[in-house]
Amino acid sequence: MSQDPKRRSHGITTGPNRAPARAMLKAVGFTDEDLAKPIIGIANTWIEIGPCTYHLRDLAERVKEGVRAAGGTPMEFNTVSISDGITMGSEGMKASLVSREVI
């Protein structure tokens, strides 16, 4: 499974032309063993200022543990998050629900 050329992450981890991508990933702690496995992206909307999403940091860690246990390499990335508590009473509150469609 780990060397399957049909795997999407195979395109960024294999061959001499992808050496810069591997170098970047190794610079942040990935090993050759990590890069030989399927890379599984984990989107996280965690933000420190939002009580509604604050727990997602710990949840993402558990998801990453599960990916590792299943033989994959987890790669977490963040995306936009909004806190109604911050936008209340401002112009930003008019865009709160609309922004959720984008997220």
N, CA, C and O atoms as a GROMACS GRO file, in nm:
protein
  412
    1MET      N    1   0.082  -0.120   0.000
    1MET     CA    2   0.000   0.000   0.000
    1MET      C    3   0.086   0.126   0.000
    1MET      O    4   0.052   0.223  -0.068
    2SER      N    5   0.195   0.127   0.074
    2SER     CA    6   0.271   0.251   0.089
    2SER      C    7   0.340   0.297  -0.039
    2SER      O    8   0.368   0.416  -0.053
    3GLN      N    9   0.367   0.207  -0.133
    3GLN     CA   10   0.435   0.247  -0.256
    3GLN      C   11   0.341   0.254  -0.376
    3GLN      O   12   0.387   0.260  -0.489
    4ASP      N   13   0.212   0.252  -0.353
    4ASP     CA   14   0.112   0.256  -0.460
    4ASP      C   15   0.124   0.386  -0.539
    4ASP      O   16   0.101   0.493  -0.482
    5PRO      N   17   0.159   0.381  -0.669
    5PRO     CA   18   0.174   0.504  -0.747
    5PRO      C   19   0.042   0.578  -0.770
    5PRO      O   20   0.044   0.693  -0.813
    6LYS      N   21  -0.070   0.514  -0.743
    6LYS     CA   22  -0.199   0.581  -0.760
    6LYS      C   23  -0.232   0.670  -0.641
    6LYS      O   24  -0.325   0.752  -0.647
    7ARG      N   25  -0.158   0.655  -0.534
    7ARG     CA   26  -0.179   0.735  -0.414
    7ARG      C   27  -0.151   0.882  -0.447
    7ARG      O   28  -0.049   0.912  -0.508
    8ARG      N   29  -0.239   0.972  -0.407
    8ARG     CA   30  -0.220   1.115  -0.438
    8ARG      C   31  -0.090   1.170  -0.382
    8ARG      O   32  -0.022   1.248  -0.449
    9SER      N   33  -0.055   1.132  -0.261
    9SER     CA   34   0.066   1.186  -0.200
    9SER      C   35   0.193   1.134  -0.269
    9SER      O   36   0.300   1.190  -0.251
   10HIS      N   37   0.181   1.027  -0.348
   10HIS     CA   38   0.294   0.974  -0.424
   10HIS      C   39   0.351   1.083  -0.516
   10HIS      O   40   0.472   1.088  -0.540
   11GLY      N   41   0.265   1.170  -0.566
   11GLY     CA   42   0.307   1.276  -0.658
   11GLY      C   43   0.398   1.381  -0.597
   11GLY      O   44   0.471   1.449  -0.669
   12ILE      N   45   0.395   1.395  -0.465
   12ILE     CA   46   0.483   1.495  -0.401
   12ILE      C   47   0.598   1.431  -0.325
   12ILE      O   48   0.683   1.502  -0.271
   13THR      N   49   0.600   1.298  -0.320
   13THR     CA   50   0.704   1.233  -0.239
   13THR      C   51   0.798   1.144  -0.319
   13THR      O   52   0.889   1.085  -0.261
   14THR      N   53   0.779   1.134  -0.449
   14THR     CA   54   0.856   1.039  -0.529
   14THR      C   55   0.923   1.108  -0.648
   14THR      O   56   0.865   1.196  -0.711
   15GLY      N   57   1.045   1.068  -0.676
   15GLY     CA   58   1.116   1.115  -0.794
   15GLY      C   59   1.207   1.233  -0.767
   15GLY      O   60   1.186   1.308  -0.672
   16PRO      N   61   1.309   1.248  -0.853
   16PRO     CA   62   1.406   1.357  -0.833
   16PRO      C   63   1.346   1.496  -0.846
   16PRO      O   64   1.393   1.590  -0.780
   17ASN      N   65   1.245   1.512  -0.928
   17ASN     CA   66   1.185   1.645  -0.945
   17ASN      C   67   1.104   1.690  -0.824
   17ASN      O   68   1.068   1.807  -0.814
   18ARG      N   69   1.076   1.598  -0.732
   18ARG     CA   70   1.002   1.633  -0.610
   18ARG      C   71   1.093   1.645  -0.488
   18ARG      O   72   1.046   1.654  -0.375
   19ALA      N   73   1.224   1.645  -0.512
   19ALA     CA   74   1.321   1.660  -0.402
   19ALA      C   75   1.297   1.787  -0.321
   19ALA      O   76   1.308   1.782  -0.198
   20PRO      N   77   1.266   1.902  -0.384
   20PRO     CA   78   1.239   2.022  -0.303
   20PRO      C   79   1.119   2.004  -0.209
   20PRO      O   80   1.120   2.054  -0.096
   21ALA      N   81   1.015   1.935  -0.255
   21ALA     CA   82   0.898   1.911  -0.170
   21ALA      C   83   0.936   1.822  -0.051
   21ALA      O   84   0.895   1.847   0.062
   22ARG      N   85   1.015   1.718  -0.078
   22ARG     CA   86   1.059   1.630   0.031
   22ARG      C   87   1.148   1.706   0.129
   22ARG      O   88   1.137   1.688   0.250
   23ALA      N   89   1.234   1.792   0.077
   23ALA     CA   90   1.322   1.870   0.164
   23ALA      C   91   1.242   1.961   0.256
   23ALA      O   92   1.273   1.973   0.374
   24MET      N   93   1.138   2.024   0.202
   24MET     CA   94   1.053   2.110   0.284
   24MET      C   95   0.984   2.029   0.393
   24MET      O   96   0.979   2.071   0.508
   25LEU      N   97   0.931   1.912   0.357
   25LEU     CA   98   0.862   1.829   0.456
   25LEU      C   99   0.960   1.776   0.561
   25LEU      O  100   0.925   1.768   0.679
   26LYS      N  101   1.080   1.742   0.520
   26LYS     CA  102   1.181   1.695   0.616
   26LYS      C  103   1.223   1.808   0.710
   26LYS      O  104   1.255   1.784   0.826
   27ALA      N  105   1.224   1.930   0.660
   27ALA     CA  106   1.262   2.045   0.743
   27ALA      C  107   1.165   2.067   0.859
   27ALA      O  108   1.203   2.126   0.960
   28VAL      N  109   1.041   2.020   0.845
   28VAL     CA  110   0.944   2.035   0.953
   28VAL      C  111   0.923   1.905   1.030
   28VAL      O  112   0.828   1.894   1.109
   29GLY      N  113   1.012   1.806   1.007
   29GLY     CA  114   1.010   1.687   1.092
   29GLY      C  115   0.965   1.556   1.030
   29GLY      O  116   0.969   1.454   1.098
   30PHE      N  117   0.923   1.556   0.905
   30PHE     CA  118   0.882   1.430   0.843
   30PHE      C  119   1.006   1.348   0.808
   30PHE      O  120   1.110   1.404   0.772
   31THR      N  121   0.995   1.217   0.819
   31THR     CA  122   1.107   1.127   0.788
   31THR      C  123   1.081   1.056   0.656
   31THR      O  124   0.972   1.065   0.600
   32ASP      N  125   1.184   0.986   0.605
   32ASP     CA  126   1.166   0.905   0.484
   32ASP      C  127   1.055   0.803   0.505
   32ASP      O  128   0.976   0.777   0.414
   33GLU      N  129   1.050   0.745   0.624
   33GLU     CA  130   0.946   0.648   0.656
   33GLU      C  131   0.807   0.712   0.650
   33GLU      O  132   0.713   0.653   0.597
   34ASP      N  133   0.794   0.834   0.703
   34ASP     CA  134   0.666   0.906   0.696
   34ASP      C  135   0.624   0.928   0.552
   34ASP      O  136   0.507   0.910   0.517
   35LEU      N  137   0.719   0.968   0.468
   35LEU     CA  138   0.688   1.003   0.330
   35LEU      C  139   0.661   0.881   0.242
   35LEU      O  140   0.607   0.895   0.132
   36ALA      N  141   0.698   0.763   0.289
   36ALA     CA  142   0.670   0.640   0.215
   36ALA      C  143   0.525   0.594   0.236
   36ALA      O  144   0.476   0.508   0.164
   37LYS      N  145   0.459   0.651   0.335
   37LYS     CA  146   0.321   0.613   0.367
   37LYS      C  147   0.225   0.711   0.301
   37LYS      O  148   0.264   0.821   0.261
   38PRO      N  149   0.097   0.672   0.290
   38PRO     CA  150  -0.002   0.768   0.239
   38PRO      C  151  -0.012   0.889   0.333
   38PRO      O  152  -0.020   0.872   0.455
   39ILE      N  153  -0.010   1.008   0.277
   39ILE     CA  154  -0.025   1.130   0.357
   39ILE      C  155  -0.173   1.164   0.363
   39ILE      O  156  -0.239   1.177   0.260
   40ILE      N  157  -0.224   1.177   0.484
   40ILE     CA  158  -0.366   1.203   0.507
   40ILE      C  159  -0.381   1.344   0.564
   40ILE      O  160  -0.331   1.372   0.673
   41GLY      N  161  -0.449   1.430   0.491
   41GLY     CA  162  -0.472   1.567   0.536
   41GLY      C  163  -0.582   1.573   0.641
   41GLY      O  164  -0.685   1.507   0.629
   42ILE      N  165  -0.559   1.653   0.744
   42ILE     CA  166  -0.657   1.673   0.851
   42ILE      C  167  -0.683   1.823   0.863
   42ILE      O  168  -0.597   1.897   0.910
   43ALA      N  169  -0.801   1.865   0.821
   43ALA     CA  170  -0.838   2.007   0.830
   43ALA      C  171  -0.883   2.038   0.972
   43ALA      O  172  -0.957   1.961   1.033
   44ASN      N  173  -0.838   2.151   1.024
   44ASN     CA  174  -0.872   2.189   1.160
   44ASN      C  175  -0.910   2.337   1.164
   44ASN      O  176  -0.836   2.422   1.116
   45THR      N  177  -1.026   2.366   1.222
   45THR     CA  178  -1.071   2.505   1.236
   45THR      C  179  -1.047   2.558   1.377
   45THR      O  180  -1.109   2.656   1.417
   46TRP      N  181  -0.959   2.493   1.452
   46TRP     CA  182  -0.928   2.535   1.588
   46TRP      C  183  -0.876   2.678   1.589
   46TRP      O  184  -0.793   2.717   1.507
   47ILE      N  185  -0.929   2.757   1.684
   47ILE     CA  186  -0.872   2.889   1.713
   47ILE      C  187  -0.870   2.906   1.864
   47ILE      O  188  -0.957   2.855   1.935
   48GLU      N  189  -0.773   2.977   1.912
   48GLU     CA  190  -0.755   2.994   2.055
   48GLU      C  191  -0.862   3.083   2.118
   48GLU      O  192  -0.890   3.070   2.237
   49ILE      N  193  -0.922   3.170   2.040
   49ILE     CA  194  -1.018   3.266   2.096
   49ILE      C  195  -1.162   3.219   2.090
   49ILE      O  196  -1.251   3.291   2.135
   50GLY      N  197  -1.189   3.101   2.036
   50GLY     CA  198  -1.327   3.057   2.021
   50GLY      C  199  -1.361   2.936   2.105
   50GLY      O  200  -1.308   2.828   2.080
   51PRO      N  201  -1.449   2.950   2.203
   51PRO     CA  202  -1.485   2.835   2.286
   51PRO      C  203  -1.555   2.724   2.207
   51PRO      O  204  -1.552   2.608   2.248
   52CYS      N  205  -1.618   2.759   2.096
   52CYS     CA  206  -1.688   2.657   2.016
   52CYS      C  207  -1.592   2.565   1.942
   52CYS      O  208  -1.628   2.452   1.910
   53THR      N  209  -1.473   2.612   1.913
   53THR     CA  210  -1.377   2.532   1.837
   53THR      C  211  -1.252   2.498   1.918
   53THR      O  212  -1.162   2.431   1.867
   54TYR      N  213  -1.245   2.544   2.040
   54TYR     CA  214  -1.124   2.527   2.121
   54TYR      C  215  -1.086   2.380   2.140
   54TYR      O  216  -0.968   2.346   2.143
   55HIS      N  217  -1.185   2.293   2.151
   55HIS     CA  218  -1.161   2.150   2.173
   55HIS      C  219  -1.105   2.078   2.050
   55HIS      O  220  -1.057   1.966   2.061
   56LEU      N  221  -1.112   2.143   1.935
   56LEU     CA  222  -1.071   2.076   1.812
   56LEU      C  223  -0.921   2.049   1.804
   56LEU      O  224  -0.878   1.960   1.731
   57ARG      N  225  -0.843   2.124   1.878
   57ARG     CA  226  -0.698   2.100   1.879
   57ARG      C  227  -0.669   1.959   1.933
   57ARG      O  228  -0.592   1.884   1.874
   58ASP      N  229  -0.731   1.926   2.046
   58ASP     CA  230  -0.712   1.793   2.105
   58ASP      C  231  -0.773   1.684   2.018
   58ASP      O  232  -0.716   1.576   2.004
   59LEU      N  233  -0.888   1.713   1.959
   59LEU     CA  234  -0.953   1.615   1.872
   59LEU      C  235  -0.865   1.584   1.751
   59LEU      O  236  -0.853   1.467   1.712
   60ALA      N  237  -0.805   1.685   1.692
   60ALA     CA  238  -0.716   1.664   1.577
   60ALA      C  239  -0.598   1.576   1.615
   60ALA      O  240  -0.554   1.493   1.535
   61GLU      N  241  -0.546   1.592   1.736
   61GLU     CA  242  -0.435   1.506   1.782
   61GLU      C  243  -0.479   1.360   1.787
   61GLU      O  244  -0.402   1.271   1.750
   62ARG      N  245  -0.599   1.336   1.832
   62ARG     CA  246  -0.651   1.198   1.838
   62ARG      C  247  -0.671   1.141   1.698
   62ARG      O  248  -0.644   1.024   1.674
   63VAL      N  249  -0.719   1.225   1.607
   63VAL     CA  250  -0.735   1.181   1.468
   63VAL      C  251  -0.599   1.145   1.410
   63VAL      O  252  -0.585   1.044   1.341
   64LYS      N  253  -0.499   1.227   1.437
   64LYS     CA  254  -0.364   1.199   1.388
   64LYS      C  255  -0.310   1.066   1.443
   64LYS      O  256  -0.245   0.991   1.371
   65GLU      N  257  -0.338   1.039   1.570
   65GLU     CA  258  -0.297   0.911   1.628
   65GLU      C  259  -0.363   0.795   1.553
   65GLU      O  260  -0.299   0.693   1.527
   66GLY      N  261  -0.490   0.811   1.518
   66GLY     CA  262  -0.562   0.707   1.444
   66GLY      C  263  -0.505   0.687   1.304
   66GLY      O  264  -0.495   0.573   1.257
   67VAL      N  265  -0.468   0.796   1.239
   67VAL     CA  266  -0.408   0.786   1.105
   67VAL      C  267  -0.275   0.709   1.115
   67VAL      O  268  -0.248   0.621   1.033
   68ARG      N  269  -0.194   0.743   1.214
   68ARG     CA  270  -0.066   0.672   1.232
   68ARG      C  271  -0.089   0.523   1.260
   68ARG      O  272  -0.020   0.438   1.205
   69ALA      N  273  -0.187   0.493   1.345
   69ALA     CA  274  -0.217   0.354   1.380
   69ALA      C  275  -0.263   0.275   1.258
   69ALA      O  276  -0.243   0.154   1.251
   70ALA      N  277  -0.326   0.343   1.162
   70ALA     CA  278  -0.376   0.277   1.042
   70ALA      C  279  -0.270   0.270   0.932
   70ALA      O  280  -0.297   0.219   0.823
   71GLY      N  281  -0.149   0.322   0.959
   71GLY     CA  282  -0.042   0.311   0.862
   71GLY      C  283  -0.023   0.432   0.772
   71GLY      O  284   0.046   0.423   0.671
   72GLY      N  285  -0.083   0.544   0.807
   72GLY     CA  286  -0.069   0.665   0.728
   72GLY      C  287   0.016   0.769   0.798
   72GLY      O  288   0.058   0.751   0.912
   73THR      N  289   0.041   0.877   0.727
   73THR     CA  290   0.113   0.991   0.782
   73THR      C  291   0.017   1.109   0.788
   73THR      O  292  -0.024   1.159   0.683
   74PRO      N  293  -0.020   1.155   0.907
   74PRO     CA  294  -0.112   1.268   0.916
   74PRO      C  295  -0.042   1.400   0.888
   74PRO      O  296   0.073   1.420   0.925
   75MET      N  297  -0.114   1.490   0.821
   75MET     CA  298  -0.062   1.624   0.795
   75MET      C  299  -0.176   1.722   0.822
   75MET      O  300  -0.268   1.736   0.742
   76GLU      N  301  -0.168   1.788   0.936
   76GLU     CA  302  -0.273   1.881   0.979
   76GLU      C  303  -0.254   2.017   0.914
   76GLU      O  304  -0.142   2.067   0.900
   77PHE      N  305  -0.365   2.077   0.874
   77PHE     CA  306  -0.362   2.213   0.822
   77PHE      C  307  -0.481   2.290   0.878
   77PHE      O  308  -0.586   2.231   0.906
   78ASN      N  309  -0.465   2.419   0.892
   78ASN     CA  310  -0.572   2.503   0.945
   78ASN      C  311  -0.651   2.567   0.833
   78ASN      O  312  -0.604   2.579   0.720
   79THR      N  313  -0.770   2.608   0.866
   79THR     CA  314  -0.853   2.682   0.773
   79THR      C  315  -0.921   2.794   0.851
   79THR      O  316  -0.904   2.806   0.972
   80VAL      N  317  -0.996   2.874   0.783
   80VAL     CA  318  -1.061   2.990   0.843
   80VAL      C  319  -1.161   2.946   0.949
   80VAL      O  320  -1.230   2.846   0.933
   81SER      N  321  -1.169   3.023   1.056
   81SER     CA  322  -1.267   2.999   1.160
   81SER      C  323  -1.323   3.134   1.203
   81SER      O  324  -1.256   3.237   1.191
   82ILE      N  325  -1.443   3.132   1.252
   82ILE     CA  326  -1.505   3.257   1.297
   82ILE      C  327  -1.565   3.236   1.435
   82ILE      O  328  -1.610   3.126   1.468
   83SER      N  329  -1.564   3.340   1.514
   83SER     CA  330  -1.622   3.334   1.648
   83SER      C  331  -1.733   3.439   1.657
   83SER      O  332  -1.707   3.559   1.647
   84ASP      N  333  -1.855   3.393   1.676
   84ASP     CA  334  -1.966   3.486   1.691
   84ASP      C  335  -1.947   3.576   1.813
   84ASP      O  336  -1.994   3.689   1.815
   85GLY      N  337  -1.878   3.524   1.914
   85GLY     CA  338  -1.853   3.604   2.034
   85GLY      C  339  -1.768   3.726   2.005
   85GLY      O  340  -1.782   3.828   2.073
   86ILE      N  341  -1.681   3.718   1.909
   86ILE     CA  342  -1.595   3.830   1.872
   86ILE      C  343  -1.669   3.927   1.780
   86ILE      O  344  -1.650   4.048   1.790
   87THR      N  345  -1.752   3.874   1.692
   87THR     CA  346  -1.818   3.961   1.593
   87THR      C  347  -1.947   4.025   1.643
   87THR      O  348  -1.997   4.117   1.579
   88MET      N  349  -2.001   3.978   1.755
   88MET     CA  350  -2.127   4.035   1.805
   88MET      C  351  -2.117   4.186   1.823
   88MET      O  352  -2.018   4.237   1.875
   89GLY      N  353  -2.220   4.256   1.779
   89GLY     CA  354  -2.226   4.400   1.796
   89GLY      C  355  -2.138   4.478   1.700
   89GLY      O  356  -2.116   4.598   1.720
   90SER      N  357  -2.086   4.412   1.598
   90SER     CA  358  -2.002   4.482   1.500
   90SER      C  359  -2.053   4.452   1.359
   90SER      O  360  -2.142   4.369   1.341
   91GLU      N  361  -1.996   4.518   1.262
   91GLU     CA  362  -2.032   4.492   1.122
   91GLU      C  363  -2.001   4.347   1.085
   91GLU      O  364  -2.067   4.290   0.997
   92GLY      N  365  -1.902   4.288   1.150
   92GLY     CA  366  -1.863   4.151   1.120
   92GLY      C  367  -1.972   4.049   1.144
   92GLY      O  368  -1.973   3.943   1.082
   93MET      N  369  -2.066   4.080   1.235
   93MET     CA  370  -2.171   3.984   1.264
   93MET      C  371  -2.264   3.963   1.145
   93MET      O  372  -2.333   3.862   1.137
   94LYS      N  373  -2.266   4.059   1.052
   94LYS     CA  374  -2.351   4.045   0.933
   94LYS      C  375  -2.295   3.939   0.838
   94LYS      O  376  -2.368   3.886   0.754
   95ALA      N  377  -2.168   3.908   0.851
   95ALA     CA  378  -2.106   3.812   0.761
   95ALA      C  379  -2.082   3.676   0.825
   95ALA      O  380  -2.032   3.585   0.760
   96SER      N  381  -2.119   3.661   0.951
   96SER     CA  382  -2.090   3.538   1.023
   96SER      C  383  -2.148   3.414   0.955
   96SER      O  384  -2.074   3.320   0.925
   97LEU      N  385  -2.278   3.413   0.931
   97LEU     CA  386  -2.340   3.296   0.870
   97LEU      C  387  -2.295   3.276   0.726
   97LEU      O  388  -2.277   3.162   0.682
   98VAL      N  389  -2.278   3.384   0.653
   98VAL     CA  390  -2.232   3.374   0.515
   98VAL      C  391  -2.093   3.312   0.510
   98VAL      O  392  -2.065   3.230   0.424
   99SER      N  393  -2.007   3.352   0.602
   99SER     CA  394  -1.870   3.300   0.602
   99SER      C  395  -1.866   3.150   0.628
   99SER      O  396  -1.775   3.082   0.581
  100ARG      N  397  -1.963   3.098   0.699
  100ARG     CA  398  -1.966   2.954   0.726
  100ARG      C  399  -1.988   2.874   0.598
  100ARG      O  400  -1.942   2.760   0.587
  101GLU      N  401  -2.056   2.932   0.501
  101GLU     CA  402  -2.074   2.866   0.372
  101GLU      C  403  -1.941   2.854   0.300
  101GLU      O  404  -1.916   2.756   0.230
  102VAL      N  405  -1.855   2.953   0.317
  102VAL     CA  406  -1.724   2.952   0.254
  102VAL      C  407  -1.633   2.850   0.321
  102VAL      O  408  -1.558   2.778   0.255
  103ILE      N  409  -1.639   2.845   0.454
  103ILE     CA  410  -1.554   2.753   0.530
  103ILE      C  411  -1.593   2.612   0.496
  103ILE      O  412  -1.534   2.517   0.549
   0.00000   0.00000   0.00000
